[in-house]
Amino acid sequence: MQLLEIARKTVEKAARKGASQAEATVVVTDSALTRFTKNAIHQNVAQRKYNLNLDVVVDGNKRGSTAINSFDDADIAESLDSVLKIAKVSNPDPDFVSLPEPREIAPLPEIYNKRTAEVMPEERVDGVQSLIDAALDHDKRVRWSTGAYTTENCTYAIANSLGIEAETAYTRASVDIVVKAGDGEDGSGYSAKYSRDVGDFDFEAMARSAAEDAVNSIGPELIPTGEYEAVFMPATVSTFTGFMGRLGFSARAYQDGYSCLTDKIGSQIFDEKLSVTDVGRSLETFNVMPFDGEGVPKGTLRLINKGVPENLCYDSYTALKDGVESTGHALPKSGGFFFRGMPLPLNMVVEPGDATVDEMIEDTKKGVYITRLHYVNAIRRDLAVISGLTRDACWLIEDGEVKHPIKVMRFTDSIIKVMSGIDAIGENSTVEMLPSGTLPAIKVSSFRFTGQSEF
């Protein structure tokens, strides 16, 4: 039985059992992973996952939700009985109005790549071995590398009792590598690529890039805490845009009163160089889909126009609460998303500028070059203050020249403050497609370090 047929029949059964509204999401995912460390593969696995998520409504606004990993008729029937019991004993939700009505959805067959769907374990092993060998061959100071090569082939279907019926198939793949260099292994370089087509991966080029950064970052030094100019690579920019989505542009955050954009929509709060659009159907974004997690067609939504935030991201629940239409930003009701119920922009595109990375460095008097950040958390959601650590191949810049690598630093700063002082945005050659958006490099005038590390 086709997945859409399973979703449709499940919704029909829910209605017969007393649900006033129902929605079923049915997903089959084939994923594979080849992971390596210390120049050797230590994990080579593959799995197929089945997921059926069921949401029901009874008595107008009492809701229940459940998920199972089986498509067996008996299991679905048991799940239906369970979720209806949950809904009947749940408190009424005064903000719930309805599941979404159907809209026309244009298919996106380009998001499925046959080559990616059919990658064999031996091909992943060959790719990983190319990473390892190219990194070791780059320089005798390279000690080892670690990383992973993953592929995913997914079929996704959704149906609801109001007539929504949608189905799509997509593929996704990623490769990442961290290279360690130097006698103390304190030199560290990183490279990653994401694509729907595994044919896009240049393993040797990725390994050489990470190895070069690792060698060039041997012997990092401590620098004082304080304010610095900063040149952010796209992986770093993705941290800021990701938190902007969660803390600012989600209608759920706005309605719950902790959005950093409360009373700021339409005001100039970011630098005028910054324009960001969420383009849900763009093949230039990694999470492109024809419809969202509720079967609402995805589209284009301007988030920031020359520094001015213009719109919020809605799913049907938050949209009907505000008396507007869903913008198609409901998250998929399947594994891998930890913000269910919070509409989010997953296809953010930052408009490129005209600067090269070299030009950004040359224009820096006292600053830092940052490859990426990690262990980042929100400190003040309403002020968009986040804190985390630098990671892999970061350098001090003085008077337009890279002086030396720096040790791990802790930062604590406001995204709004950082992005209100943009000196330059990278040209197209700096743009990378990442899971949280398609982003260029960005140079900012002020970035605050609040702590040091001996690592």
Number of C-alpha atoms within 10 A of each C-alpha: 6 9 22 22 15 22 26 22 14 27 27 19 15 25 17 10 13 14 25 17 22 26 28 29 30 30 25 19 20 16 19 21 21 22 22 22 17 14 19 14 17 11 12 17 12 14 10 12 13 14 19 25 19 27 24 29 26 22 13 15 21 21 25 21 19 16 19 14 15 15 18 9 11 10 12 20 15 10 20 25 12 14 21 25 14 18 21 18 12 14 11 16 11 10 12 17 15 16 21 22 14 18 13 12 16 12 16 17 12 13 23 19 19 14 13 20 21 12 14 11 15 11 11 22 18 12 19 28 18 18 29 27 17 19 32 21 13 17 15 11 18 22 21 20 26 20 22 22 22 20 25 22 22 18 17 20 25 31 28 27 23 15 13 20 23 26 21 20 20 23 25 22 23 20 26 21 27 23 33 28 28 19 12 10 17 19 28 26 28 26 22 22 20 21 24 27 19 24 10 11 17 14 24 18 15 22 29 24 19 27 33 21 24 30 25 20 25 23 17 21 16 15 17 11 14 12 16 20 26 27 31 25 22 24 24 21 24 26 18 21 22 18 20 21 22 23 26 31 27 24 27 24 24 21 13 8 13 17 25 23 25 15 9 14 17 14 12 15 19 22 21 16 18 23 19 22 19 25 24 28 21 20 15 17 26 24 24 21 26 22 27 23 22 29 27 25 23 24 18 15 20 17 25 25 20 16 20 20 23 16 19 24 27 26 28 26 23 26 21 18 16 13 10 12 15 21 23 27 29 28 20 21 24 20 11 8 9 10 12 15 15 20 31 29 31 23 29 31 26 24 21 23 17 12 20 19 22 10 14 22 23 15 19 24 15 18 26 25 23 22 23 20 23 14 10 17 14 17 15 16 20 17 20 23 20 19 20 20 19 21 20 27 27 29 24 23 24 18 13 16 16 18 12 18 25 25 25 22 23 21 22 19 22 22 21 19 19 21 24 20 20 21 20 23 27 25 17 16 13 19 19 21 23 22 19 23 29 25 28 29 29 28 29 23 21 20 23 19 21 16 16 17 13 9 11
